[in-house]
Amino acid sequence: MREQACRKCKTLTTEKACPRDGSTELSGEWSGLIVVISPEKSQVAKTLGITQPGRYALKVS
Ligand SMILES: [Zn+2]
């Protein structure tokens, strides 16, 4: 099953709700997978406002 992206924090999940913030506002329309391992060292993570390691969508529509 294709993962869905949380509209709030862009976390990717196969669950019915976001594992990070519990949001059920998920979207299957996303693009650009980004894997963040060390948010404090990643410029992309800083740009996107990501503070926790994980897998995120770059763009959620
Ligand atoms: Zn979320």
N, CA, C, O and the ligand as a Tripos MOL2 file, in Angstrom:
@<TRIPOS>MOLECULE
protein
  245   243    62     0     0
PROTEIN
NO_CHARGES

@<TRIPOS>ATOM
      1 N           0.8350   -1.1970    0.0000 N.3       1 MET1
      2 CA          0.0000    0.0000    0.0000 C.3       1 MET1
      3 C           0.8700    1.2470    0.0000 C.2       1 MET1
      4 O           1.8620    1.3390    0.7220 O.2       1 MET1
      5 N           0.4730    2.1940   -0.8230 N.am      2 ARG2
      6 CA          1.2260    3.4380   -0.9000 C.3       2 ARG2
      7 C           1.0560    4.2210    0.3950 C.2       2 ARG2
      8 O          -0.0330    4.2990    0.9620 O.2       2 ARG2
      9 N           2.1420    4.7870    0.8330 N.am      3 GLU3
     10 CA          2.0940    5.5650    2.0610 C.3       3 GLU3
     11 C           1.3370    6.8750    1.8490 C.2       3 GLU3
     12 O           1.2520    7.4020    0.7400 O.2       3 GLU3
     13 N           0.7970    7.3730    2.9430 N.am      4 GLN4
     14 CA          0.1270    8.6590    2.8910 C.3       4 GLN4
     15 C           0.9240    9.6540    3.7080 C.2       4 GLN4
     16 O           1.6200    9.2870    4.6550 O.2       4 GLN4
     17 N           0.8150   10.8970    3.3370 N.am      5 ALA5
     18 CA          1.5660   11.9410    4.0300 C.3       5 ALA5
     19 C           0.6370   12.7900    4.8870 C.2       5 ALA5
     20 O          -0.4580   13.1610    4.4650 O.2       5 ALA5
     21 N           1.0930   13.0890    6.0900 N.am      6 CYS6
     22 CA          0.3260   13.9460    6.9990 C.3       6 CYS6
     23 C           0.3630   15.3780    6.4640 C.2       6 CYS6
     24 O           1.4280   15.8950    6.1270 O.2       6 CYS6
     25 N          -0.7850   16.0010    6.3900 N.am      7 ARG7
     26 CA         -0.8430   17.3820    5.8820 C.3       7 ARG7
     27 C          -0.2050   18.3660    6.8500 C.2       7 ARG7
     28 O           0.2430   19.4390    6.4460 O.2       7 ARG7
     29 N          -0.1650   18.0030    8.1250 N.am      8 LYS8
     30 CA          0.3830   18.9110    9.1250 C.3       8 LYS8
     31 C           1.9030   18.8730    9.1760 C.2       8 LYS8
     32 O           2.5590   19.9110    9.0850 O.2       8 LYS8
     33 N           2.4670   17.6670    9.3240 N.am      9 CYS9
     34 CA          3.9130   17.5810    9.5400 C.3       9 CYS9
     35 C           4.6450   16.8360    8.4280 C.2       9 CYS9
     36 O           5.8640   16.6780    8.4930 O.2       9 CYS9
     37 N           3.9150   16.3730    7.4050 N.am     10 LYS10
     38 CA          4.5000   15.7200    6.2410 C.3      10 LYS10
     39 C           5.1040   14.3460    6.5220 C.2      10 LYS10
     40 O           5.7800   13.7810    5.6630 O.2      10 LYS10
     41 N           4.8690   13.8110    7.7010 N.am     11 THR11
     42 CA          5.3380   12.4660    8.0130 C.3      11 THR11
     43 C           4.6160   11.4500    7.1280 C.2      11 THR11
     44 O           3.4120   11.5580    6.8960 O.2      11 THR11
     45 N           5.3680   10.4610    6.6400 N.am     12 LEU12
     46 CA          4.7650    9.4220    5.8240 C.3      12 LEU12
     47 C           4.3500    8.2550    6.7160 C.2      12 LEU12
     48 O           5.0810    7.8670    7.6280 O.2      12 LEU12
     49 N           3.1780    7.7060    6.4440 N.am     13 THR13
     50 CA          2.6770    6.6060    7.2530 C.3      13 THR13
     51 C           1.7520    5.7020    6.4520 C.2      13 THR13
     52 O           1.1340    6.1300    5.4770 O.2      13 THR13
     53 N           1.6640    4.4400    6.8770 N.am     14 THR14
     54 CA          0.7030    3.5120    6.2660 C.3      14 THR14
     55 C          -0.4780    3.3210    7.2100 C.2      14 THR14
     56 O          -1.4110    2.5760    6.9110 O.2      14 THR14
     57 N          -0.4260    4.0050    8.3580 N.am     15 GLU15
     58 CA         -1.5250    3.9220    9.3330 C.3      15 GLU15
     59 C          -2.6480    4.8680    8.9240 C.2      15 GLU15
     60 O          -2.5270    5.6310    7.9660 O.2      15 GLU15
     61 N          -3.7500    4.7950    9.6830 N.am     16 LYS16
     62 CA         -4.9000    5.6550    9.3760 C.3      16 LYS16
     63 C          -4.7520    7.0460    9.9820 C.2      16 LYS16
     64 O          -5.4780    7.9740    9.6270 O.2      16 LYS16
     65 N          -3.8040    7.1710   10.9000 N.am     17 ALA17
     66 CA         -3.5440    8.4730   11.5160 C.3      17 ALA17
     67 C          -2.0380    8.6880   11.5960 C.2      17 ALA17
     68 O          -1.2580    7.7360   11.6130 O.2      17 ALA17
     69 N          -1.6480    9.9520   11.6440 N.am     18 CYS18
     70 CA         -0.2260   10.2750   11.7280 C.3      18 CYS18
     71 C           0.3490    9.7740   13.0590 C.2      18 CYS18
     72 O          -0.1990   10.0740   14.1200 O.2      18 CYS18
     73 N           1.4570    9.0080   13.0060 N.am     19 PRO19
     74 CA          2.0490    8.4830   14.2330 C.3      19 PRO19
     75 C           2.6960    9.5740   15.0850 C.2      19 PRO19
     76 O           2.9840    9.3620   16.2620 O.2      19 PRO19
     77 N           2.9170   10.7240   14.4910 N.am     20 ARG20
     78 CA          3.6010   11.7990   15.2020 C.3      20 ARG20
     79 C           2.6420   12.7330   15.9520 C.2      20 ARG20
     80 O           2.8580   13.0410   17.1240 O.2      20 ARG20
     81 N           1.5980   13.1730   15.2760 N.am     21 ASP21
     82 CA          0.6940   14.1270   15.9190 C.3      21 ASP21
     83 C          -0.7600   13.6570   15.9820 C.2      21 ASP21
     84 O          -1.6410   14.3900   16.4320 O.2      21 ASP21
     85 N          -0.9990   12.4130   15.5210 N.am     22 GLY22
     86 CA         -2.3550   11.8680   15.6310 C.3      22 GLY22
     87 C          -3.3450   12.4260   14.6240 C.2      22 GLY22
     88 O          -4.5330   12.1090   14.6770 O.2      22 GLY22
     89 N          -2.8640   13.2550   13.7070 N.am     23 SER23
     90 CA         -3.7510   13.8560   12.7190 C.3      23 SER23
     91 C          -4.2760   12.8070   11.7320 C.2      23 SER23
     92 O          -3.5420   11.9110   11.3150 O.2      23 SER23
     93 N          -5.5390   12.9320   11.3720 N.am     24 THR24
     94 CA         -6.1070   12.0190   10.3830 C.3      24 THR24
     95 C          -6.2100   12.7100    9.0240 C.2      24 THR24
     96 O          -6.7910   12.1750    8.0790 O.2      24 THR24
     97 N          -5.6400   13.8930    8.9490 N.am     25 GLU25
     98 CA         -5.6280   14.6130    7.6740 C.3      25 GLU25
     99 C          -4.4510   14.1470    6.8480 C.2      25 GLU25
    100 O          -3.4180   14.8120    6.7680 O.2      25 GLU25
    101 N          -4.6310   12.9760    6.2290 N.am     26 LEU26
    102 CA         -3.5650   12.3840    5.4290 C.3      26 LEU26
    103 C          -3.8830   12.5360    3.9570 C.2      26 LEU26
    104 O          -5.0460   12.5880    3.5590 O.2      26 LEU26
    105 N          -2.8340   12.6080    3.1560 N.am     27 SER27
    106 CA         -3.0210   12.7620    1.7210 C.3      27 SER27
    107 C          -2.1790   11.7590    0.9450 C.2      27 SER27
    108 O          -1.0040   11.5530    1.2450 O.2      27 SER27
    109 N          -2.7910   11.1450   -0.0470 N.am     28 GLY28
    110 CA         -2.0690   10.2120   -0.8990 C.3      28 GLY28
    111 C          -1.3740   10.9510   -2.0350 C.2      28 GLY28
    112 O          -0.6010   10.3690   -2.7960 O.2      28 GLY28
    113 N          -1.6660   12.2430   -2.1320 N.am     29 GLU29
    114 CA         -1.0840   13.0640   -3.1850 C.3      29 GLU29
    115 C           0.1360   13.8150   -2.6690 C.2      29 GLU29
    116 O           0.0530   14.9750   -2.2650 O.2      29 GLU29
    117 N           1.2600   13.1270   -2.6950 N.am     30 TRP30
    118 CA          2.4890   13.7680   -2.2410 C.3      30 TRP30
    119 C           3.6150   13.3970   -3.1790 C.2      30 TRP30
    120 O           3.5070   12.4460   -3.9530 O.2      30 TRP30
    121 N           4.6980   14.1530   -3.1050 N.am     31 SER31
    122 CA          5.8430   13.8640   -3.9570 C.3      31 SER31
    123 C           7.1270   14.2200   -3.2270 C.2      31 SER31
    124 O           7.1250   15.0350   -2.3050 O.2      31 SER31
    125 N           8.2020   13.6130   -3.6390 N.am     32 GLY32
    126 CA          9.5020   13.9140   -3.0750 C.3      32 GLY32
    127 C           9.7110   13.3260   -1.6960 C.2      32 GLY32
    128 O           9.3610   13.9400   -0.6890 O.2      32 GLY32
    129 N          10.2890   12.1250   -1.6540 N.am     33 LEU33
    130 CA         10.5550   11.4730   -0.3720 C.3      33 LEU33
    131 C          11.8650   11.9660    0.2290 C.2      33 LEU33
    132 O          12.8960   11.9840   -0.4430 O.2      33 LEU33
    133 N          11.8180   12.3620    1.4850 N.am     34 ILE34
    134 CA         13.0360   12.7820    2.1520 C.3      34 ILE34
    135 C          13.1970   11.9940    3.4490 C.2      34 ILE34
    136 O          12.2730   11.9090    4.2580 O.2      34 ILE34
    137 N          14.3890   11.4200    3.6340 N.am     35 VAL35
    138 CA         14.6760   10.6700    4.8540 C.3      35 VAL35
    139 C          15.5930   11.5180    5.7200 C.2      35 VAL35
    140 O          16.7050   11.8550    5.3160 O.2      35 VAL35
    141 N          15.1250   11.8600    6.9020 N.am     36 VAL36
    142 CA         15.9070   12.6830    7.8190 C.3      36 VAL36
    143 C          16.4550   11.7980    8.9390 C.2      36 VAL36
    144 O          15.6990   11.1680    9.6790 O.2      36 VAL36
    145 N          17.7690   11.7650    9.0470 N.am     37 ILE37
    146 CA         18.4110   10.9520   10.0870 C.3      37 ILE37
    147 C          18.8980   11.8490   11.2230 C.2      37 ILE37
    148 O          18.6770   11.5610   12.4000 O.2      37 ILE37
    149 N          19.5600   12.9340   10.8500 N.am     38 SER38
    150 CA         20.0390   13.8960   11.8510 C.3      38 SER38
    151 C          19.5080   15.2860   11.5200 C.2      38 SER38
    152 O          20.1610   16.0470   10.8060 O.2      38 SER38
    153 N          18.3260   15.6200   12.0380 N.am     39 PRO39
    154 CA         17.6740   16.9020   11.7170 C.3      39 PRO39
    155 C          18.5620   18.1080   12.0020 C.2      39 PRO39
    156 O          18.5260   19.1030   11.2780 O.2      39 PRO39
    157 N          19.3530   18.0110   13.0590 N.am     40 GLU40
    158 CA         20.1980   19.1520   13.4470 C.3      40 GLU40
    159 C          21.3410   19.3790   12.4540 C.2      40 GLU40
    160 O          21.9250   20.4620   12.4000 O.2      40 GLU40
    161 N          21.6520   18.3390   11.6690 N.am     41 LYS41
    162 CA         22.7400   18.4650   10.7040 C.3      41 LYS41
    163 C          22.2410   18.6610    9.2830 C.2      41 LYS41
    164 O          23.0290   18.9200    8.3740 O.2      41 LYS41
    165 N          20.9350   18.5390    9.0900 N.am     42 SER42
    166 CA         20.3760   18.6010    7.7500 C.3      42 SER42
    167 C          19.8020   19.9730    7.4220 C.2      42 SER42
    168 O          18.9040   20.4660    8.1050 O.2      42 SER42
    169 N          20.3360   20.5830    6.3620 N.am     43 GLN43
    170 CA         19.8350   21.8890    5.9370 C.3      43 GLN43
    171 C          18.4170   21.7760    5.4080 C.2      43 GLN43
    172 O          17.5970   22.6720    5.6060 O.2      43 GLN43
    173 N          18.1320   20.6590    4.7300 N.am     44 VAL44
    174 CA         16.7860   20.4600    4.1900 C.3      44 VAL44
    175 C          15.7690   20.3580    5.3210 C.2      44 VAL44
    176 O          14.6720   20.9090    5.2390 O.2      44 VAL44
    177 N          16.1520   19.6430    6.3810 N.am     45 ALA45
    178 CA         15.2640   19.4990    7.5330 C.3      45 ALA45
    179 C          14.9840   20.8550    8.1630 C.2      45 ALA45
    180 O          13.8540   21.1410    8.5620 O.2      45 ALA45
    181 N          16.0020   21.6780    8.2510 N.am     46 LYS46
    182 CA         15.8290   23.0170    8.8220 C.3      46 LYS46
    183 C          14.8860   23.8420    7.9650 C.2      46 LYS46
    184 O          14.0100   24.5410    8.4740 O.2      46 LYS46
    185 N          15.0780   23.7500    6.6550 N.am     47 THR47
    186 CA         14.2360   24.5000    5.7290 C.3      47 THR47
    187 C          12.7730   24.0890    5.8580 C.2      47 THR47
    188 O          11.8730   24.9250    5.7820 O.2      47 THR47
    189 N          12.5490   22.7960    6.0540 N.am     48 LEU48
    190 CA         11.1850   22.2830    6.1430 C.3      48 LEU48
    191 C          10.6280   22.3420    7.5590 C.2      48 LEU48
    192 O           9.4510   22.0560    7.7810 O.2      48 LEU48
    193 N          11.4700   22.7110    8.5140 N.am     49 GLY49
    194 CA         11.0100   22.7880    9.8910 C.3      49 GLY49
    195 C          10.8910   21.4370   10.5630 C.2      49 GLY49
    196 O          10.1140   21.2700   11.5030 O.2      49 GLY49
    197 N          11.6640   20.4640   10.0800 N.am     50 ILE50
    198 CA         11.6360   19.1150   10.6410 C.3      50 ILE50
    199 C          12.6180   19.0090   11.8020 C.2      50 ILE50
    200 O          13.7880   19.3670   11.6700 O.2      50 ILE50
    201 N          12.1360   18.5180   12.9320 N.am     51 THR51
    202 CA         12.9910   18.4220   14.1140 C.3      51 THR51
    203 C          13.1830   16.9830   14.5930 C.2      51 THR51
    204 O          14.0070   16.7150   15.4660 O.2      51 THR51
    205 N          12.4170   16.0660   14.0150 N.am     52 GLN52
    206 CA         12.5130   14.6710   14.4260 C.3      52 GLN52
    207 C          12.9660   13.8090   13.2470 C.2      52 GLN52
    208 O          12.5700   14.0590   12.1090 O.2      52 GLN52
    209 N          13.8090   12.7760   13.5180 N.am     53 PRO53
    210 CA         14.2160   11.8750   12.4470 C.3      53 PRO53
    211 C          12.9870   11.1330   11.9010 C.2      53 PRO53
    212 O          12.0320   10.8730   12.6330 O.2      53 PRO53
    213 N          13.0250   10.8020   10.6270 N.am     54 GLY54
    214 CA         11.8980   10.0710   10.0530 C.3      54 GLY54
    215 C          11.8520   10.2250    8.5460 C.2      54 GLY54
    216 O          12.7670   10.7740    7.9330 O.2      54 GLY54
    217 N          10.7790    9.7330    7.9650 N.am     55 ARG55
    218 CA         10.5950    9.8200    6.5200 C.3      55 ARG55
    219 C           9.4600   10.8100    6.2390 C.2      55 ARG55
    220 O           8.3730   10.7160    6.8090 O.2      55 ARG55
    221 N           9.7410   11.7420    5.3600 N.am     56 TYR56
    222 CA          8.7820   12.8040    5.0950 C.3      56 TYR56
    223 C           8.5480   12.9930    3.5990 C.2      56 TYR56
    224 O           9.3730   12.6170    2.7670 O.2      56 TYR56
    225 N           7.4070   13.5830    3.2890 N.am     57 ALA57
    226 CA          7.1320   13.9870    1.9190 C.3      57 ALA57
    227 C           7.6350   15.4140    1.7640 C.2      57 ALA57
    228 O           7.5180   16.2330    2.6750 O.2      57 ALA57
    229 N           8.1910   15.6930    0.6040 N.am     58 LEU58
    230 CA          8.6960   17.0360    0.3490 C.3      58 LEU58
    231 C           7.5230   17.9790    0.0540 C.2      58 LEU58
    232 O           7.5100   19.1390    0.4660 O.2      58 LEU58
    233 N           6.5540   17.4440   -0.6650 N.am     59 LYS59
    234 CA          5.4120   18.2610   -1.0540 C.3      59 LYS59
    235 C           4.1170   17.4710   -0.8550 C.2      59 LYS59
    236 O           3.9990   16.3470   -1.3430 O.2      59 LYS59
    237 N           3.1720   18.0340   -0.1610 N.am     60 VAL60
    238 CA          1.8710   17.3920    0.0590 C.3      60 VAL60
    239 C           0.7990   18.2780   -0.5440 C.2      60 VAL60
    240 O           0.7250   19.4700   -0.2470 O.2      60 VAL60
    241 N          -0.0420   17.6800   -1.4050 N.am     61 SER61
    242 CA         -1.0970   18.4760   -2.0140 C.3      61 SER61
    243 C          -2.4580   17.9520   -1.6160 C.2      61 SER61
    244 O          -3.4780   18.5000   -2.0360 O.2      61 SER61
    245 ZN          1.5350   14.6060   11.3200 Zn       62 ZN62
@<TRIPOS>BOND
     1     1     2 1
     2     2     3 1
     3     3     4 2
     4     3     5 am
     5     5     6 1
     6     6     7 1
     7     7     8 2
     8     7     9 am
     9     9    10 1
    10    10    11 1
    11    11    12 2
    12    11    13 am
    13    13    14 1
    14    14    15 1
    15    15    16 2
    16    15    17 am
    17    17    18 1
    18    18    19 1
    19    19    20 2
    20    19    21 am
    21    21    22 1
    22    22    23 1
    23    23    24 2
    24    23    25 am
    25    25    26 1
    26    26    27 1
    27    27    28 2
    28    27    29 am
    29    29    30 1
    30    30    31 1
    31    31    32 2
    32    31    33 am
    33    33    34 1
    34    34    35 1
    35    35    36 2
    36    35    37 am
    37    37    38 1
    38    38    39 1
    39    39    40 2
    40    39    41 am
    41    41    42 1
    42    42    43 1
    43    43    44 2
    44    43    45 am
    45    45    46 1
    46    46    47 1
    47    47    48 2
    48    47    49 am
    49    49    50 1
    50    50    51 1
    51    51    52 2
    52    51    53 am
    53    53    54 1
    54    54    55 1
    55    55    56 2
    56    55    57 am
    57    57    58 1
    58    58    59 1
    59    59    60 2
    60    59    61 am
    61    61    62 1
    62    62    63 1
    63    63    64 2
    64    63    65 am
    65    65    66 1
    66    66    67 1
    67    67    68 2
    68    67    69 am
    69    69    70 1
    70    70    71 1
    71    71    72 2
    72    71    73 am
    73    73    74 1
    74    74    75 1
    75    75    76 2
    76    75    77 am
    77    77    78 1
    78    78    79 1
    79    79    80 2
    80    79    81 am
    81    81    82 1
    82    82    83 1
    83    83    84 2
    84    83    85 am
    85    85    86 1
    86    86    87 1
    87    87    88 2
    88    87    89 am
    89    89    90 1
    90    90    91 1
    91    91    92 2
    92    91    93 am
    93    93    94 1
    94    94    95 1
    95    95    96 2
    96    95    97 am
    97    97    98 1
    98    98    99 1
    99    99   100 2
   100    99   101 am
   101   101   102 1
   102   102   103 1
   103   103   104 2
   104   103   105 am
   105   105   106 1
   106   106   107 1
   107   107   108 2
   108   107   109 am
   109   109   110 1
   110   110   111 1
   111   111   112 2
   112   111   113 am
   113   113   114 1
   114   114   115 1
   115   115   116 2
   116   115   117 am
   117   117   118 1
   118   118   119 1
   119   119   120 2
   120   119   121 am
   121   121   122 1
   122   122   123 1
   123   123   124 2
   124   123   125 am
   125   125   126 1
   126   126   127 1
   127   127   128 2
   128   127   129 am
   129   129   130 1
   130   130   131 1
   131   131   132 2
   132   131   133 am
   133   133   134 1
   134   134   135 1
   135   135   136 2
   136   135   137 am
   137   137   138 1
   138   138   139 1
   139   139   140 2
   140   139   141 am
   141   141   142 1
   142   142   143 1
   143   143   144 2
   144   143   145 am
   145   145   146 1
   146   146   147 1
   147   147   148 2
   148   147   149 am
   149   149   150 1
   150   150   151 1
   151   151   152 2
   152   151   153 am
   153   153   154 1
   154   154   155 1
   155   155   156 2
   156   155   157 am
   157   157   158 1
   158   158   159 1
   159   159   160 2
   160   159   161 am
   161   161   162 1
   162   162   163 1
   163   163   164 2
   164   163   165 am
   165   165   166 1
   166   166   167 1
   167   167   168 2
   168   167   169 am
   169   169   170 1
   170   170   171 1
   171   171   172 2
   172   171   173 am
   173   173   174 1
   174   174   175 1
   175   175   176 2
   176   175   177 am
   177   177   178 1
   178   178   179 1
   179   179   180 2
   180   179   181 am
   181   181   182 1
   182   182   183 1
   183   183   184 2
   184   183   185 am
   185   185   186 1
   186   186   187 1
   187   187   188 2
   188   187   189 am
   189   189   190 1
   190   190   191 1
   191   191   192 2
   192   191   193 am
   193   193   194 1
   194   194   195 1
   195   195   196 2
   196   195   197 am
   197   197   198 1
   198   198   199 1
   199   199   200 2
   200   199   201 am
   201   201   202 1
   202   202   203 1
   203   203   204 2
   204   203   205 am
   205   205   206 1
   206   206   207 1
   207   207   208 2
   208   207   209 am
   209   209   210 1
   210   210   211 1
   211   211   212 2
   212   211   213 am
   213   213   214 1
   214   214   215 1
   215   215   216 2
   216   215   217 am
   217   217   218 1
   218   218   219 1
   219   219   220 2
   220   219   221 am
   221   221   222 1
   222   222   223 1
   223   223   224 2
   224   223   225 am
   225   225   226 1
   226   226   227 1
   227   227   228 2
   228   227   229 am
   229   229   230 1
   230   230   231 1
   231   231   232 2
   232   231   233 am
   233   233   234 1
   234   234   235 1
   235   235   236 2
   236   235   237 am
   237   237   238 1
   238   238   239 1
   239   239   240 2
   240   239   241 am
   241   241   242 1
   242   242   243 1
   243   243   244 2
@<TRIPOS>SUBSTRUCTURE
     1 MET1         2 RESIDUE 1 A MET
     2 ARG2         6 RESIDUE 1 A ARG
     3 GLU3        10 RESIDUE 1 A GLU
     4 GLN4        14 RESIDUE 1 A GLN
     5 ALA5        18 RESIDUE 1 A ALA
     6 CYS6        22 RESIDUE 1 A CYS
     7 ARG7        26 RESIDUE 1 A ARG
     8 LYS8        30 RESIDUE 1 A LYS
     9 CYS9        34 RESIDUE 1 A CYS
    10 LYS10       38 RESIDUE 1 A LYS
    11 THR11       42 RESIDUE 1 A THR
    12 LEU12       46 RESIDUE 1 A LEU
    13 THR13       50 RESIDUE 1 A THR
    14 THR14       54 RESIDUE 1 A THR
    15 GLU15       58 RESIDUE 1 A GLU
    16 LYS16       62 RESIDUE 1 A LYS
    17 ALA17       66 RESIDUE 1 A ALA
    18 CYS18       70 RESIDUE 1 A CYS
    19 PRO19       74 RESIDUE 1 A PRO
    20 ARG20       78 RESIDUE 1 A ARG
    21 ASP21       82 RESIDUE 1 A ASP
    22 GLY22       86 RESIDUE 1 A GLY
    23 SER23       90 RESIDUE 1 A SER
    24 THR24       94 RESIDUE 1 A THR
    25 GLU25       98 RESIDUE 1 A GLU
    26 LEU26      102 RESIDUE 1 A LEU
    27 SER27      106 RESIDUE 1 A SER
    28 GLY28      110 RESIDUE 1 A GLY
    29 GLU29      114 RESIDUE 1 A GLU
    30 TRP30      118 RESIDUE 1 A TRP
    31 SER31      122 RESIDUE 1 A SER
    32 GLY32      126 RESIDUE 1 A GLY
    33 LEU33      130 RESIDUE 1 A LEU
    34 ILE34      134 RESIDUE 1 A ILE
    35 VAL35      138 RESIDUE 1 A VAL
    36 VAL36      142 RESIDUE 1 A VAL
    37 ILE37      146 RESIDUE 1 A ILE
    38 SER38      150 RESIDUE 1 A SER
    39 PRO39      154 RESIDUE 1 A PRO
    40 GLU40      158 RESIDUE 1 A GLU
    41 LYS41      162 RESIDUE 1 A LYS
    42 SER42      166 RESIDUE 1 A SER
    43 GLN43      170 RESIDUE 1 A GLN
    44 VAL44      174 RESIDUE 1 A VAL
    45 ALA45      178 RESIDUE 1 A ALA
    46 LYS46      182 RESIDUE 1 A LYS
    47 THR47      186 RESIDUE 1 A THR
    48 LEU48      190 RESIDUE 1 A LEU
    49 GLY49      194 RESIDUE 1 A GLY
    50 ILE50      198 RESIDUE 1 A ILE
    51 THR51      202 RESIDUE 1 A THR
    52 GLN52      206 RESIDUE 1 A GLN
    53 PRO53      210 RESIDUE 1 A PRO
    54 GLY54      214 RESIDUE 1 A GLY
    55 ARG55      218 RESIDUE 1 A ARG
    56 TYR56      222 RESIDUE 1 A TYR
    57 ALA57      226 RESIDUE 1 A ALA
    58 LEU58      230 RESIDUE 1 A LEU
    59 LYS59      234 RESIDUE 1 A LYS
    60 VAL60      238 RESIDUE 1 A VAL
    61 SER61      242 RESIDUE 1 A SER
    62 ZN62       245 GROUP 0 **** ****
